[in-house]
């Protein structure tokens, strides 16, 4: 049984918004599974089902000019950052209407307009990118925050420790968000780390760090706002260990032989969507008709997105080398710019 409180939530409208955001991610991921099974999406596919409270809660604390760096399980992050469901699905279809013109696919979503910098397929690969973005903001005097999402498996990589050290040493405006779902692919955390308290590891680099219930979207948002405000006001890097759980296998290729079904079932009792829904309904803040209408609206959004992706077009073969080589001539000068470019005469 899903547990909930009868005390309700002070801001019911905001809670409804969070519920909608989590449901949008859930329905998008469910549709991805359906399309993958129908061979309309190919390649690797990693879904976020069960972890929706993390992205939904953290994104609420960010401003438009902040930057987000994510992993290959990033569909939900991209959607809640503002990339349309249509552009996300079109990207997975390999169509030119996708956010990366179909060149990135599921694991490499990217959108400069929303400052969403991946979609990074290398474990821990986003950490040094986040440090670089934060360093650029610091050098330019901008009051931006870079948020970096990564799994607990990244903690075993050298980039994790190098990034923690530099961010703390230079007091950079970055928030590290470790999505600890207990399994790095098929390896349980306790089998790879002698110290399984990830927040404690981060604290060793002299930065504020604490663990959060990653299945409670309200707790996540509260922690994220506290951390983001501190980072933005010059408090240096902060670290959140968001303890969550993925309900599905690591990827669509994963036979999932490394964890017991009873464990998965136990975690599913704390489904973040059901938790918030149950609390609101028990307090009389969410009528059945409103819940039904919410589901209908979200289903319509995803259905429209599927239609957009289905009607997309692959890029022609003639465009194959576009974005691989520069369109600008190289005259051998530093930076590879032509004389015209340096004088500002060339169009961007």
C-alpha atoms as one frame of an Amber mdcrd trajectory, in Angstrom:
protein
   0.000   0.000   0.000   1.180   3.520  -0.780   1.631   5.580   2.365   0.455
   9.168   2.630  -0.388  11.794   5.177  -3.809  13.373   5.716  -2.364  16.781
   6.623  -2.347  17.925   3.048  -0.010  20.394   1.342  -0.031  24.157   2.023
   0.160  25.128  -1.667  -2.168  22.698  -3.419  -1.870  24.439  -6.796   1.891
  24.085  -6.786   1.605  20.468  -5.718  -0.731  19.871  -8.646   1.883  21.392
 -10.938   4.535  19.029  -9.567   2.173  16.101 -10.005   1.625  17.097 -13.623
   5.369  17.388 -14.239   6.068  13.931 -12.866   3.179  12.434 -14.818   4.457
  14.029 -18.022   7.777  12.273 -17.561   6.117   8.967 -16.681   3.840   8.997
 -19.724   6.670  10.018 -22.043   8.834   7.164 -20.808   6.001   4.659 -21.067
   5.459   5.770 -24.651   9.183   5.413 -25.354   9.034   1.800 -24.181   6.033
   1.179 -26.441   7.732   2.751 -29.461  10.976   0.926 -28.786   9.143  -2.374
 -28.600   7.600  -1.551 -31.976  11.113  -0.926 -33.390  10.316   2.722 -34.108
  13.059   3.787 -31.688  16.375   2.006 -32.039  19.696   1.967 -30.244  19.989
   2.158 -26.474  17.088   3.370 -24.344  17.228   4.132 -20.621  13.981   5.240
 -18.972  13.476   7.312 -15.827  10.381   5.584 -14.418  10.469   5.758 -10.623
  12.910   8.666 -10.440  10.585  11.440 -11.640  10.567  13.297  -8.309  14.256
  14.129  -8.672  14.072  16.001 -11.964  10.689  17.552 -11.151  11.831  18.866
  -7.780  15.230  20.191  -8.839  14.019  21.931 -12.007  11.593  24.023  -9.939
  14.536  25.685  -8.205  16.234  26.839 -11.405  16.044  30.021 -13.425  16.004
  30.265 -17.205  19.664  31.265 -17.500  20.925  28.393 -15.352  22.502  25.392
 -17.057  21.628  21.712 -16.771  23.967  18.804 -17.488  22.547  15.279 -17.393
  23.314  11.638 -18.148  22.017   9.236 -20.793  18.848   8.697 -18.692  17.851
  12.263 -19.478  14.483  12.302 -21.269  12.699  13.589 -18.161  15.305  16.245
 -17.451  15.070  17.568 -21.010  11.273  17.604 -20.951  11.047  19.460 -17.646
  13.762  21.875 -18.665  11.560  22.976 -21.569  12.460  20.783 -24.543   9.172
  19.740 -26.135   8.071  16.122 -26.044   7.779  16.294 -29.831  11.396  17.373
 -30.281  12.534  14.644 -27.878  10.626  11.867 -29.646  11.607  13.132 -33.100
  15.217  12.945 -31.967  14.746   9.329 -30.944  13.183   8.617 -34.334  16.318
  10.026 -35.954  14.371  12.805 -37.641  15.556  16.280 -38.554  12.814  17.810
 -36.405  14.512  16.419 -33.292  16.353  18.661 -30.860  19.665  17.513 -32.409
  18.307  16.949 -35.919  18.157  13.233 -35.219  21.908  12.921 -34.787  21.991
  12.303 -31.053  19.182   9.909 -30.294  18.016   8.880 -26.844  21.330   9.294
 -25.030  22.456  12.622 -26.479  19.573  15.085 -26.175  20.852  18.675 -26.296
  19.161  22.049 -26.535  21.098  25.298 -26.329  17.916  27.405 -26.174  16.973
  25.919 -22.796  20.641  25.605 -21.733  20.312  21.843 -21.562  23.802  20.493
 -22.212  23.214  16.756 -22.572  22.556  13.876 -22.600  26.115  12.506 -21.960
  26.655   8.811 -22.612  29.989   8.505 -20.794  29.592   7.699 -17.093  30.741
  10.794 -15.137  31.367  12.592 -18.430  29.038  15.447 -17.531  30.845  16.364
 -14.315  33.858  18.143 -15.848  31.534  19.800 -18.372  29.498  21.234 -15.497
  32.662  22.477 -13.816  33.684  24.170 -17.065  30.306  25.868 -17.463  30.427
  27.078 -13.875  33.981  28.343 -14.318  32.925  30.294 -17.419  30.086  31.913
 -15.479  32.422  32.801 -12.631  34.983  34.366 -14.984  32.257  36.331 -16.784
  30.719  37.541 -13.537  27.330  35.958 -14.219  25.026  34.883 -11.384  24.137
  31.572 -12.926  24.018  28.102 -11.436  25.002  24.931 -13.257  23.220  21.793
 -12.097  24.831  18.452 -12.856  22.858  15.193 -12.610  24.701  11.871 -12.434
  24.226   8.406 -11.003  26.041   6.892  -8.048  28.060   4.787 -10.495  29.905
   7.965 -11.475  31.375   8.159  -7.985  33.774   5.345  -8.920  35.218   7.396
 -11.783  38.203   9.713 -11.605  36.223  12.578 -13.151  34.004  12.635 -10.072
  36.868  13.295  -7.700  38.647  15.715 -10.014  35.435  17.693 -10.503  34.605
  17.777  -6.801  38.097  18.983  -6.004  38.225  21.754  -8.616  34.705  22.990
  -7.886  35.488  23.258  -4.177  38.978  24.636  -4.691  37.733  27.404  -6.976
  34.373  27.826  -5.203  32.427  27.445  -8.427  28.642  27.977  -8.752  27.659
  24.361  -9.395  25.120  22.052  -7.752  25.964  18.374  -7.990  22.900  16.109
  -7.912  23.692  12.438  -7.437  20.721  10.287  -8.442  21.498   7.302  -6.245
  19.270   4.491  -7.504  21.472   1.849  -5.811  22.588   0.094  -9.009  25.239
   1.216 -11.487  23.927  -0.808 -14.425  23.888  -4.230 -12.739  26.290  -3.565
  -9.876  24.875  -2.845  -6.431  26.415   0.155  -4.686  27.697  -1.956  -1.815
  29.676  -4.120  -4.245  31.609  -1.213  -5.730  32.006   1.311  -2.896  33.424
   0.694   0.578  31.686   3.904   1.719  28.099   3.936   0.445  27.189   7.312
   1.958  27.702   9.415  -1.169  26.963  12.712   0.568  29.718  11.947   3.057
  32.166  11.446   0.199  31.273  14.861  -1.217  31.588  16.487   2.199  35.175
  15.252   2.202  35.843  17.862  -0.485  34.756  20.635   1.891  31.394  21.377
   0.306  27.929  21.330   1.917  26.345  17.970   1.134  23.305  16.110   2.379
  21.020  13.213   1.478  17.400  13.678   0.381  14.448  11.325  -0.041  14.416
  11.170  -3.826  10.921   9.652  -3.907   9.362  12.737  -2.267   9.134  15.555
  -4.804   8.373  18.151  -2.119  11.477  17.173  -0.154  13.549  17.303  -3.323
  12.285  20.756  -4.258  12.895  22.108  -0.766  16.463  20.789  -0.706  17.152
  22.001  -4.244  15.904  25.530  -3.514  18.036  25.700  -0.399  21.111  24.519
  -2.292  20.557  26.620  -5.421  19.999  29.785  -3.380  23.238  29.159  -1.497
  25.205  28.509  -4.675  23.778  31.570  -6.428  24.616  33.826  -3.493  28.280
  32.865  -3.608  28.274  29.898  -1.259  30.325  27.721  -3.579  29.440  24.235
  -4.799  26.779  22.170  -3.044  25.939  18.495  -3.279  22.652  16.589  -3.007
  22.470  12.821  -2.776  18.978  12.022  -3.994  18.114   8.520  -2.854  15.777
   7.092  -5.456  15.085   3.908  -7.416  14.432   2.989 -11.020  11.451   0.697
 -11.434  12.582  -0.580 -14.823  15.758  -2.346 -15.880  18.913  -0.360 -16.604
  18.111  -0.321 -20.303  15.836  -2.088 -22.721  18.616  -4.647 -23.301  18.976
  -5.442 -19.598  17.642  -8.887 -18.483  17.693  -7.545 -14.890  19.106 -10.613
 -13.148  20.916  -8.710 -10.403  18.058  -7.662  -8.096  15.102  -9.401  -6.528
  11.555  -8.726  -7.729  10.508  -8.308  -4.099  12.937  -5.406  -3.746  11.521
  -3.683  -6.797   7.970  -4.215  -5.536   8.870  -2.739  -2.163  10.249   0.409
  -3.745   7.241   0.695  -6.037   5.105   1.147  -2.941   6.824   4.539  -2.698
   6.052   5.554  -6.271   6.633   9.340  -6.221   3.525  10.031  -8.294   1.296
   7.871  -6.105   2.772   9.395  -2.941   1.873  12.942  -3.932  -1.449  11.935
  -5.459  -2.424  10.012  -2.318  -1.502  12.868   0.009  -3.528  15.362  -1.999
  -6.543  13.104  -2.348  -6.570  12.183   1.348  -6.606  15.889   2.226  -9.379
  16.694  -0.234  -7.015  18.661  -2.486  -7.385  16.472  -5.568 -10.823  15.361
  -6.714 -11.141  12.266  -8.883 -12.404  14.354 -11.791  -9.362  16.646 -11.538
  -7.004  13.670 -11.475  -8.773  12.208 -14.520  -8.559  15.550 -16.346  -4.860
  15.833 -15.536  -4.166  12.401 -16.988  -6.207  13.231 -20.069  -4.250  16.448
 -20.666  -0.895  14.718 -20.304  -1.940  11.840 -22.554  -3.009  14.350 -25.199
   0.387  16.088 -25.016   2.252  12.829 -25.533  -0.085  11.731 -28.307   0.539
  15.008 -30.148   4.280  14.535 -29.667   4.139  11.054 -31.175   2.299  12.408
 -34.202   4.921  15.116 -34.614   7.729  12.554 -34.476   5.964  10.127 -36.808
   5.560  12.844 -39.441   9.191  13.906 -39.216  11.775  13.525 -41.964  15.257
  12.020 -41.931  18.030  14.357 -43.021  19.177  13.737 -46.589  22.455  11.945
 -47.207  23.828  15.191 -48.662  23.782  16.623 -45.126  25.857  13.762 -43.706
  29.016  15.804 -43.091  27.182  18.884 -41.802  28.184  19.745 -38.214  31.186
  17.439 -38.581  33.409  19.914 -40.413  33.294  23.685 -40.090  31.443  25.640
 -42.753  34.035  28.403 -42.393  37.258  28.395 -44.414  40.478  27.961 -42.465
  43.338  30.269 -43.466  45.710  28.682 -40.973  45.310  31.432 -38.385  44.869
  30.680 -34.648  41.357  29.371 -34.054  40.974  28.370 -37.689  39.116  31.547
 -38.734  39.417  33.277 -42.054  40.491  36.905 -42.373  36.868  37.822 -43.162
  35.638  36.105 -39.975  38.158  37.973 -37.837  37.023  41.280 -39.268  33.404
  40.395 -38.542  32.388  40.227 -42.169  31.136  36.640 -42.219  27.620  35.704
 -41.207  27.336  33.342 -38.238
